[in-house]
Amino acid sequence: MSEKIYSKLEEMSRELKFAGYVPDTSEVFLDMSEEAKESSVYQHSEKLAIAFGLLNSENGVTIRIVKNLRICVDCHNAIKIVSKVYAREVVVRDRTRYHHFRHGFCSCKDYW
């Protein structure tokens, strides 16, 4: 299924950029080009999980993600836009708290 997931990720990338998403690479500390940094943050596990969830669930179904690390700023911003563009509720449980993304907003009010 990896081909389908990465294809959906590319589709998400186009739709999110059309909706105003700009990759935030401020937390990437590796010495690489800006383009490589953007590519790197766009393949984070949360985004892959959302692509998988969009492929394997019907419209309106909540996507739930659990991870043992803190969600990065870029993923947080991207998931807010995903919740608005795809009209889905996304719940992410990270190391610290639950994030409920709905209609382009997060329950943490961008403080985490």
Secondary structure as UniProt FT lines:
FT   HELIX           2..18
FT   TURN            19..20
FT   TURN            26..27
FT   HELIX           34..42
FT   HELIX           45..55
FT   TURN            59..60
FT   STRAND          63..66
FT   HELIX           73..85
FT   TURN            86..87
FT   STRAND          90..93
FT   STRAND          98..102
FT   TURN            103..104
FT   STRAND          105..106
FT   TURN            107..110
//
